[in-house]
């Protein structure tokens, strides 16, 4: 996202970068064109130097902590844009807190894998006051994303509510492919035959996840594409929302149970495609491919 903001965002100054691991920000800056970015050592320093502040963190607590530090600065007139996947109630509290201090706030969670972020093909969900959303749009479609879902003048939490529900589609998709491949192997149809069917009938994400499963990528990769801990955080938010409103999400409950197995088996580098290993193990096969 930072690369695309620098290359296509028509910024009027260097992009100010902050990461809790400063070396990661330094490394990122080194990949960007000379003079197009700068690295700071603290959140409040980043906020003081910026008119528009994009945030993207792993969970609700990290976002709350980030905002608490940001509010040490004068934020009047500044625009905060949060791309994190957090509970909609947390999003709405952030909005109220910032607006009470004279700042604008737009929720902008995004859909898309890391490769889509690199190529500027994310789908951006924008919610908040229309005037604030318009200030963000020059940096979304055509810059970090390929499309906007515009929720102007709707509560900011509507954007993160959609993100949470949308992510359950991804988890359920992975669950169904993993179940299919397990049965294909055990019934002697063969996973390659099933993969051919998926490629023809369901190209795109289905085919990509299928390929990662049958190649063993789900346990071989060093860095997860969708970390199992973050996936369980999202599933937990969705299941809590379902419980609050009296809805049932049985498929998601099954996926979350398998994600818990992945957490125990793969520990820190677990990816959501590890659901395949969990279902294999549950069915009497090895977690890893034989």
JOMOQUI-V284176 format. One record per pair of residues at least 4 apart in sequence whose C-alpha atoms are under 8 Angstrom apart, sorted by sequence separation. I is the first residue (numbers start at 0). GAP is how many residues later the second one is. If there is no record, write none. Layout:
i	gap
I	GAP
I	GAP
This chain:
i	gap
0	4
1	4
2	4
3	4
4	4
5	4
10	4
17	4
20	4
21	4
22	4
23	4
24	4
25	4
26	4
27	4
29	4
31	4
32	4
40	4
41	4
42	4
43	4
44	4
45	4
46	4
57	4
58	4
59	4
60	4
61	4
62	4
63	4
64	4
65	4
66	4
67	4
68	4
70	4
85	4
86	4
87	4
88	4
89	4
90	4
91	4
92	4
93	4
94	4
95	4
96	4
97	4
98	4
111	4
112	4
113	4
114	4
115	4
116	4
127	4
128	4
129	4
130	4
131	4
132	4
133	4
135	4
136	4
138	4
139	4
140	4
141	4
153	4
154	4
155	4
156	4
157	4
158	4
159	4
160	4
161	4
162	4
163	4
164	4
165	4
166	4
167	4
168	4
169	4
170	4
171	4
172	4
173	4
174	4
175	4
176	4
177	4
178	4
179	4
180	4
181	4
182	4
183	4
184	4
185	4
188	4
189	4
190	4
191	4
192	4
193	4
194	4
195	4
196	4
197	4
198	4
201	4
202	4
203	4
204	4
205	4
206	4
207	4
208	4
209	4
210	4
211	4
212	4
215	4
216	4
223	4
225	4
226	4
227	4
228	4
229	4
230	4
231	4
232	4
233	4
234	4
235	4
236	4
237	4
238	4
239	4
240	4
241	4
242	4
248	4
249	4
250	4
251	4
252	4
253	4
254	4
255	4
256	4
257	4
258	4
259	4
260	4
261	4
262	4
265	4
269	4
272	4
273	4
274	4
275	4
276	4
277	4
278	4
279	4
280	4
285	4
3	5
4	5
5	5
18	5
31	5
39	5
56	5
57	5
69	5
85	5
97	5
98	5
111	5
115	5
116	5
127	5
137	5
138	5
139	5
140	5
141	5
183	5
184	5
188	5
196	5
197	5
198	5
201	5
202	5
211	5
212	5
225	5
241	5
242	5
261	5
262	5
279	5
280	5
4	6
18	6
39	6
46	6
56	6
97	6
98	6
115	6
126	6
139	6
140	6
183	6
184	6
211	6
241	6
279	6
280	6
17	7
97	7
125	7
139	7
140	7
150	7
183	7
198	7
241	7
262	7
279	7
5	8
16	8
28	8
139	8
150	8
197	8
198	8
261	8
278	8
5	9
28	9
94	9
111	9
112	9
180	9
181	9
197	9
261	9
276	9
277	9
28	10
94	10
111	10
180	10
183	10
238	10
261	10
276	10
94	11
110	11
111	11
275	11
276	11
16	12
109	12
110	12
194	12
197	12
261	12
1	13
25	13
109	13
110	13
180	13
238	13
258	13
261	13
24	14
109	14
179	14
238	14
260	14
108	15
109	15
194	15
258	15
261	15
90	16
107	16
108	16
123	16
194	16
258	16
261	16
21	17
107	17
108	17
123	17
234	17
257	17
260	17
21	18
106	18
107	18
21	19
106	19
107	19
132	19
258	19
16	20
105	20
106	20
254	20
257	20
13	21
14	21
15	21
16	21
17	21
62	21
105	21
106	21
123	21
234	21
257	21
13	22
14	22
15	22
16	22
17	22
105	22
119	22
121	22
122	22
125	22
129	22
191	22
12	23
13	23
14	23
15	23
16	23
17	23
42	23
46	23
74	23
79	23
81	23
104	23
105	23
119	23
120	23
121	23
122	23
123	23
124	23
125	23
126	23
127	23
128	23
129	23
190	23
13	24
15	24
17	24
77	24
78	24
79	24
80	24
81	24
82	24
83	24
84	24
119	24
120	24
121	24
122	24
123	24
124	24
125	24
126	24
127	24
128	24
231	24
17	25
43	25
47	25
52	25
54	25
58	25
75	25
76	25
77	25
78	25
79	25
80	25
81	25
82	25
83	25
118	25
119	25
120	25
121	25
122	25
123	25
124	25
125	25
126	25
127	25
128	25
5	26
42	26
43	26
46	26
47	26
50	26
51	26
52	26
53	26
54	26
55	26
56	26
57	26
58	26
59	26
74	26
75	26
76	26
77	26
78	26
79	26
80	26
81	26
82	26
105	26
119	26
120	26
122	26
124	26
125	26
126	26
127	26
42	27
43	27
50	27
51	27
52	27
53	27
54	27
55	27
56	27
57	27
58	27
59	27
66	27
74	27
75	27
76	27
78	27
80	27
81	27
82	27
104	27
105	27
116	27
126	27
127	27
231	27
17	28
43	28
46	28
49	28
50	28
51	28
52	28
53	28
54	28
55	28
56	28
74	28
103	28
116	28
126	28
127	28
230	28
231	28
2	29
16	29
43	29
51	29
53	29
54	29
126	29
176	29
5	30
15	30
59	30
63	30
105	30
125	30
126	30
5	31
126	31
227	31
126	32
173	32
176	32
177	32
15	33
125	33
172	33
176	33
15	34
124	34
227	34
228	34
173	35
177	35
227	35
228	41
230	41
226	42
227	42
226	43
227	43
226	44
227	44
223	45
225	45
226	45
222	46
223	46
224	46
225	46
218	47
221	47
223	47
220	48
106	49
105	50
106	50
108	50
104	51
107	51
108	51
218	51
106	52
107	52
110	52
217	52
218	52
78	53
106	53
109	53
217	53
108	54
217	54
80	55
217	55
218	55
217	56
217	58
217	59
170	60
212	60
94	61
211	61
212	61
91	63
212	63
91	64
208	64
90	65
91	65
90	66
167	66
89	67
166	67
167	67
87	68
88	68
87	69
90	69
218	69
86	70
87	70
163	70
167	70
87	71
163	71
87	72
215	72
86	73
87	73
163	73
164	73
215	73
85	74
86	74
163	74
84	75
86	77
84	78
85	78
84	79
171	79
171	80
174	80
170	81
171	83
167	84
170	84
181	94
177	95
180	95
177	97
178	97
181	97
173	98
177	98
181	98
173	99
174	100
178	100
170	101
173	101
174	101
177	101
181	101
173	102
113	111
112	112
112	113
3	114
2	115
3	115
0	116
3	116
0	117
0	119
8	129
8	130
4	134
7	134
8	134
7	135
4	138
3	139
4	139
3	140
0	143
85	148
84	149
86	150
85	151
58	171
57	172
58	174
